Amino acid sequence: MITVLLFAHLQEAFGKERVVVEQENITISDLKALLEETYNVTISPSNMIAVNEEYAEDEEVVQSGDTVAFIPPVSGG
């Protein structure tokens, strides 16, 4: 089981703050594709990804028990 944390516009698109995925040994890229298909949303490539509070790339494999966060770009002024 992988916990996915969602922020900002992704929370609105998914309608929740977190999603639990019953997968293991899946790349972040495949996880994104699974979420996009399951929830009919688009996850922008500009989102940062963190696995267990450390930034990660699309090729990283996540395991059962991991927490993945999709962090949208931050703008300010």
C-alpha positions as CSV (number, residue, x, y, z in Angstrom):
1,M,0.0,0.0,0.0
2,I,1.4,3.4,-1.1
3,T,0.0,6.6,0.4
4,V,-0.1,9.5,-2.1
5,L,-0.3,13.1,-0.6
6,L,-1.9,15.7,-2.8
7,F,-1.6,19.5,-2.6
8,A,-3.2,22.6,-4.0
9,H,-4.9,22.1,-7.4
10,L,-4.3,18.3,-7.2
11,Q,-6.4,18.2,-4.0
12,E,-9.2,19.9,-5.9
13,A,-8.9,17.6,-8.9
14,F,-8.9,14.4,-6.8
15,G,-11.4,15.7,-4.3
16,K,-9.2,14.6,-1.4
17,E,-5.9,15.2,0.4
18,R,-4.6,11.7,0.1
19,V,-5.1,8.5,-2.0
20,V,-4.1,5.0,-1.0
21,V,-2.8,2.8,-3.9
22,E,-2.7,-1.0,-3.5
23,Q,0.6,-1.4,-5.4
24,E,4.2,-2.1,-4.7
25,N,7.4,-2.0,-6.7
26,I,6.0,0.6,-9.1
27,T,7.9,3.5,-10.6
28,I,6.7,7.0,-10.0
29,S,6.1,7.3,-13.7
30,D,3.8,4.3,-13.6
31,L,2.1,5.5,-10.4
32,K,1.3,8.8,-12.1
33,A,-0.2,7.0,-15.1
34,L,-2.3,4.8,-12.8
35,L,-3.6,7.8,-10.9
36,E,-4.3,9.7,-14.0
37,E,-6.3,6.8,-15.5
38,T,-8.1,5.9,-12.2
39,Y,-9.1,9.5,-11.3
40,N,-9.3,11.0,-14.8
41,V,-6.9,13.8,-13.9
42,T,-3.7,15.1,-15.4
43,I,-0.6,15.3,-13.2
44,S,1.7,18.0,-14.7
45,P,5.4,17.2,-15.3
46,S,6.2,20.5,-13.4
47,N,5.1,18.9,-10.1
48,M,7.9,18.0,-7.8
49,I,7.8,14.5,-6.3
50,A,8.9,13.4,-2.9
51,V,9.2,9.8,-1.6
52,N,9.3,9.6,2.2
53,E,10.1,13.3,2.3
54,E,13.0,13.2,-0.2
55,Y,12.8,14.5,-3.7
56,A,12.7,11.8,-6.3
57,E,12.7,11.3,-10.1
58,D,10.1,9.4,-12.3
59,E,12.3,6.4,-12.5
60,E,12.5,5.7,-8.8
61,V,10.6,2.6,-7.6
62,V,8.3,3.0,-4.6
63,Q,7.5,0.2,-2.3
64,S,4.6,-0.7,-0.1
65,G,4.6,1.5,3.0
66,D,6.1,4.5,1.1
67,T,4.6,7.9,1.1
68,V,4.7,9.8,-2.2
69,A,3.9,13.5,-2.4
70,F,3.0,15.5,-5.5
71,I,4.1,19.1,-4.9
72,P,2.9,21.7,-7.4
73,P,5.2,24.6,-8.4
74,V,5.1,27.5,-6.0
75,S,4.9,31.0,-7.2
76,G,5.1,34.2,-5.2
77,G,6.1,37.7,-5.3
